[in-house]
Amino acid sequence: MFGIGMTELLVILVVALIVFGPTKLPELARSLGRAMHEFRRASNDLRASFNEAIEPPPPPRPEPPHPASAIPPPAAAPAPLDQPAAEAGPAGQAAPPPSSSPANG
């Protein structure tokens, strides 16, 4: 933190305590904390405004299609039902004709 070690920080705090006294030091620390908070908020606002100025504008959105063109064309008519369907075996192959011999024997 700013190249200050623990012993240097302790010496600074002791000198501040001697100079300002124990009654005034908490008030000074509080006002210093508020000032730091304000400075951080202002720098973040400034950084955000710079980022907004540098950032290119978003591309324009394409126009949505007209409602009339969004309707799909009508589906093809189904096959007539009066034709018998071919029996299909596994994997779409035609089933073998039934055998007249008994299975066992």
N, C-alpha and C positions, 0 to 999 in steps of 0.2 A: 504494500500500500504506500505509494509515493516514495519508496526507498527508505521508509522510516522503520527501524526495528522496534522491538518491544521495549527495550530500555530507553530509547529516545522518546517514545510515546509516554512512558511513565514519567520521565523527567519533565516533559511539557505539561502533563496533567498536574504534577506537584507544583510547578511554577504558577500555573493558572489558579490553582487553589490558594496559593499564598497571595497572589496579586489581587484576585477578585473576592476571596473569602468564601466560606461555606454557604452563606445565604444567597449570594449573587450568582454563584457558579451554576446551579441547576437551571436558573432562569436563562442564563446565557446559552447553556447547552440546548435548551428547548428552542430558543429563537434561532440558533444555528441550525438545528434540525429542520425547522420550518423553512428557513432560507434555502437549505440544500434541496428540500422537497420541491419548492417553487422553481429552483434552477433546473432540476431534472425534468419537471413537467414542461417548462418552457423549451428546453432543448429537444425533448421528444416531439413537441408540437412543430418546432422549426424543422426537425429532421423529416417529419411526416409531410410537411408542405413541400420540402425540396424533393422528396420521393415522388409526390404527386405531379410536380412540375416536370420531372425527368421522364416519368413513365409515359409511353405513347398512349394515345386514346384507343379504346377498344374498337375492333373492326365493326362495321355496321352489320346488323342482323339481316339475313336473307328474308325476303317476303314469304309468308306462308302461302301454300297453294290455295287457289280459289276453291270454295266448297263444291262446285260442280265437277271439278276435275278430281276431287278426292273420292268420288263414288266409283267403286270397282265395276268393271263390265259384267254383264250377266254371265252366270256359269253355263257350261254346255249342258244340253239335255241328257238325262240318264239313259242308259241302254234299255231297249224294250224288254219287258218281263216275260213275254210270251215264248221266248226261246229258252230251252233247257240249258242249264249251266253244265259244263263239262266237269266231271269229277277230277279232282287234282290230288295227287299223292304228295309225299314229302318233297320239299324244295320246288313246288310248282310242276312236278312231272305228272303225267297222266297215270292214273292208277291202273294196274294190270287187271285183265278180266278175271272174274271169279272162277275158280277151278271147280269142276264137278266131282273130282275124286275126294274121298274122305281124307282128313288130315292125319288121322292115326290108323295106319294099317293097311 
